[in-house]
Amino acid sequence: MTDQIPIGVAVTELRPTQMTVGFREVEIKRRQWREADDEARTKLLRRHVVPAVIGPKGRYYIVDHHHFTKALLDEKAARVAIYIMADLENLDKEEFWSFLDNSDWCHAYDDYGRRCELTDIPKTLSELVDDPYRSLVGELIRAGGCAKNKAPFFEFLWADFFRRRIKRGLLEKDFGTALVKALDLAKSTAAKSLPGWCGAEPSAK
């Protein structure tokens, strides 16, 4: 079942389907929102129609655009447009989360890449935790280190790749150096199985 709902859903009513976002990415989107006039904000909302499913008790669970909606929440924006991908209101809570998990519509992994219980996924956008590796991937994409891809949660696959190869301490203390290292690693054949891999340079080993 699919349907469209016009702009008018309260951001505070949206529930996440993942545990983390990159706070650096959220801040970039917050700045875009703050610097935009009314016309530019309308364009941002039209470009970011949020896919969601209807869950138990008729609540809206978003399955993408967590960074954008978290930014809107932090900036106290009132409403956003959503696109309903499925109406699962008839399922009980356990069946609902099992459906999402098997449909690749949720991501129950914490900021250390550890699999958690589905019940650990926050109930509000304000409870999302920072994963600095997710921010690293966002910057990597903008720098051309890998391409956007439609694979579910592909950014988190890249985040876990770097999580095992770049120390968190370096990432938190010197983001620029970590990004240079990530760009080099993204060219390597070790990353070739990841969605959006752009290929190694001739000189890469």
C-alpha positions in Angstrom: 0.0 0.0 0.0 1.3 3.4 -0.9 -0.1 6.9 -0.4 1.0 10.5 -0.2 0.5 12.8 2.7 1.0 16.5 2.0 3.3 18.7 4.0 1.8 19.0 7.5 3.1 16.1 9.6 4.6 17.3 12.9 8.4 16.6 13.1 7.9 15.7 16.8 5.6 12.9 15.8 8.2 11.0 13.7 9.9 8.0 15.1 13.3 6.7 14.0 14.1 3.2 12.7 17.9 3.4 13.5 19.9 4.2 16.5 22.5 6.7 15.3 23.2 9.6 13.0 26.3 11.6 12.3 26.0 14.8 14.3 28.4 16.6 12.0 26.0 15.7 9.1 23.1 17.0 11.1 24.8 20.2 11.8 25.5 20.8 8.1 21.8 20.4 7.4 20.9 22.6 10.4 23.1 25.3 8.9 21.4 24.9 5.5 18.0 25.4 7.1 19.1 28.4 9.2 20.6 30.1 6.1 17.6 29.4 3.8 14.8 31.9 3.2 11.2 30.8 3.0 11.4 29.9 -0.7 14.6 27.8 -0.2 13.1 26.1 2.8 10.1 25.0 0.7 12.5 23.6 -1.9 14.4 21.7 0.8 11.2 20.2 2.1 10.1 19.2 -1.4 13.5 17.5 -2.1 13.3 15.6 1.2 9.9 14.0 1.3 10.5 11.5 4.0 9.6 7.8 3.4 7.8 6.3 6.4 5.6 3.4 7.5 2.6 3.5 9.7 3.2 1.4 12.8 1.3 0.3 15.9 -1.1 3.0 17.3 -0.9 4.8 14.0 2.6 6.2 14.6 4.9 7.3 11.8 8.2 5.5 11.6 10.7 7.1 9.1 12.9 4.7 7.1 15.2 7.4 5.6 16.3 11.0 5.9 17.1 10.7 9.6 19.7 13.4 9.4 17.4 15.9 7.7 14.5 15.3 10.2 16.8 15.4 13.2 18.1 18.8 11.9 14.5 20.0 11.5 13.7 18.9 15.0 16.8 20.7 16.4 15.9 23.8 14.5 12.4 23.6 15.9 10.8 23.4 12.4 7.2 22.4 12.7 6.3 20.1 9.9 7.6 17.9 7.1 6.2 15.9 4.1 6.2 12.2 4.4 5.5 9.4 1.9 3.8 6.3 3.3 5.5 3.1 2.0 3.4 0.7 4.0 0.5 0.7 6.5 1.5 -1.8 9.3 -0.8 -0.5 12.0 -2.5 -3.9 12.2 0.7 -5.6 13.4 1.6 -5.9 17.1 4.9 -4.3 18.2 7.0 -7.5 17.9 5.6 -8.4 14.5 6.1 -4.8 13.3 9.8 -4.6 14.2 10.4 -8.1 12.7 8.7 -6.9 9.5 10.9 -3.8 9.3 14.1 -5.8 10.1 13.4 -8.4 7.4 12.5 -5.6 4.9 15.8 -3.7 5.6 13.7 -0.8 6.9 15.5 -0.6 10.3 19.1 -0.6 11.5 19.6 -1.8 15.1 23.3 -1.0 15.4 24.9 1.3 17.9 27.7 3.9 17.5 30.3 1.1 17.8 28.7 -1.0 15.1 27.3 -3.5 17.5 24.0 -5.2 16.8 21.4 -4.4 19.4 17.9 -5.5 20.2 15.2 -4.0 18.0 13.6 -2.6 21.2 16.7 -0.5 21.8 15.9 1.7 18.8 15.0 5.1 20.2 11.4 6.2 20.3 12.2 9.8 19.4 14.6 11.6 17.0 16.0 13.5 20.0 17.4 10.2 21.4 19.5 9.4 18.3 23.2 9.0 19.2 26.2 10.4 17.4 28.2 8.0 15.2 31.3 10.0 14.0 32.0 7.3 11.3 28.7 8.1 9.7 29.7 11.7 9.4 33.0 10.6 7.9 31.1 8.8 5.2 29.0 11.8 4.5 32.1 13.9 3.9 33.7 11.1 1.9 30.7 11.2 -0.5 31.0 14.9 -0.9 34.7 14.6 -1.6 34.0 12.0 -4.4 35.5 9.1 -2.4 32.4 6.9 -3.0 29.1 7.3 -4.9 25.6 7.6 -3.5 23.9 4.2 -3.7 20.4 2.9 -3.2 21.5 -0.1 -1.1 19.8 -0.1 2.3 21.9 1.7 4.9 24.9 1.7 2.5 26.5 4.6 4.4 26.6 2.4 7.5 28.4 -0.3 5.6 31.1 2.2 4.7 31.1 3.5 8.3 31.8 -0.1 9.6 34.6 -0.5 7.0 36.3 2.6 8.4 35.5 1.7 12.0 37.9 -1.2 11.7 40.6 0.8 10.0 40.6 4.3 11.4 40.9 4.8 15.2 37.9 6.6 16.7 40.3 8.9 18.7 41.9 10.2 15.5 38.5 10.8 14.0 37.3 12.7 17.0 40.4 14.8 17.4 41.5 15.4 13.8 38.7 14.9 11.4 40.7 16.2 8.4 43.5 13.7 8.8 40.9 10.9 9.2 39.2 12.0 6.0 42.5 11.9 4.1 43.0 8.4 5.3 39.4 7.4 4.5 39.8 8.7 0.9 42.9 6.6 0.5 41.2 3.5 1.9 38.1 4.1 -0.2 40.3 3.6 -3.4 41.7 0.3 -2.2 40.5 -3.1 -3.4 39.7 -3.9 0.2 36.6 -1.6 -0.3 35.6 -2.9 -3.6 32.7 -5.0 -2.3 31.0 -1.9 -0.8 28.1 -0.2 -2.5 29.2 2.9 -4.4 32.9 1.9 -4.6 34.5 4.1 -7.3 37.4 1.9 -8.1 41.1 2.0 -7.3 43.5 4.4 -9.0 46.1 2.8 -11.3 48.8 3.5 -8.6 46.7 2.0 -5.8 47.7 -1.3 -4.3 
